[in-house]
Amino acid sequence: MSEIKTPWGSISSKVSLFPIYYLIFIYGFVYILPFGKNLFGTTWFDLLKKEDGPLEWLQFSQFFISSLMGLFIYYKSKKKRSIDALIWLFFSIFCFLISAEEISWGERITGFSLNSISELSIQGETNFHNLPFFHNILLDPLLHVLCIFFGWVGWRKWPNLNSLPSKKYSLFFLFVSLFFAYYDISWASTVEHIRNDQEIFEFLLSTGIFLHFWGEFKIIKNH
């Protein structure tokens, strides 16, 4: 059980409180940290969340390692045709595809690109999630559905499926959904559109998935 200690007493929780501590650290400390522009020409906060920045590479690492752990979990499954095993397999493939998309299928490392795709991509890179139709219409709704499913629906409706993230990790996904909902709604508001801090919040998504895989991986490895 997680616990927040305050001068007025402790607040207990059945979910991981890491997302709260993480956001407090980012917006309460990194956001105001000085001298970033003197050293890098940009603030520490902007350096952290920029395209191809530290958080994006951490996300790639977490998704890629998760895909490997998921394959190991599937390999060790005694009933490979069970719903749990098949979800782990599907989840592993999904994580690999996301990790590949994060680095534009190796373009950022090798410099090799497919012009037929990069010329259409909003970022001019070899990836599919930045193709206009997917990026402008499908991406955010799919992200909302995914995060609400992982953060709420999955563990409530199918608590016996260990392949789905448990209640413990719910905040990792629900905070992401909340940010993107607020971000999307701000497009239709009468005030200025809010700043795009998606990398700050997407890191919570990749971390929640990684911890979910890591927990099951440790259990199987120790048996």
Disulfide bonds with the S-S distance in Angstrom:
none
